[in-house]
Amino acid sequence: MTLLDQIHLHTARLPPDLLREVLDFVEFLETRPGRVSSRLDQENTPGSCLDLAQAHDLVGCLQNAPADLSTHPDHQ
């Protein structure tokens, strides 16, 4: 059983007022910082490489990298 199936099973038993709360929470999760891809899907526009890297927590993940990694021609 997938995670989506499990969510469906649990939410299928909820009354409408609680379903509204679940939807509100899901929409909140989609708009949290670091969730750029969800926001870009809603805007129907392509994201930049920086947007994608931020969405996947890749910005700043290299340790002991040269300070000029993004600008020096030798690193390109």
N, C-alpha and C positions, 0 to 999 in steps of 0.2 A: 504494500500500500504506500503510495507516494505521500509526501508532505501535503500536497494540495488536496489529495483525497481525505486525509485526516482533518484538515481545516474544514473541508466541506461537511464531513460527518458531524463535527462539533457545532458548526454554525447553522446547520439545517434544523437543529432543534431549538434555536433561539427565537424568542418573540421579536416582532418588528422593531421595537424600541431598542433592544440590545443589538440587533443587526445594524441599526443606524450607528451605534457606538463603534461597532467593529469597522464599518466602512470609514467613519471619521478617523479612526486610529490608523487604518491602512493608508489613507490619504496623507495623514501626518507623516508616516514613515517615508512615503515617497518624496516628500518635500524637505526632509532633513538635510543639513549640509553633508556633503559627501555622497549624496544620492543624485548626482548630476544627470545620469542617464535617464532617470524617470522624468525629471523636469524637462529634458530635451525632447523626450517622446511627446510630452504634452504640447510643447511649442511647435513640434513638427519641423524642427530645423536641425541641420547637422551640427554636431559639437566639434570643438577644436580638440587637438591632441591633448592639450592641458586639461580640458574638461573631462576627457576620458581617463586620463591618468589620475586626476583627483577623485573621480568616481570609484576607482579601483584601488585607492590608497597607495599609489605608486610614487607620488611626489615626495621627494626626500627619503626614499627607501634605501638609497645607496650609502654605505658607510665608507669613510676614508677615500672618497672620490676627489679628484682635483677640483679646486674652487672655480676654475674657468671651464668646466666640462661642457657647458652649453654654448660657449662663445669662442673658444680657441680652435683654430682650423685643424690642429693636429688631432683633435678629438672627434672630428666629424667624419 
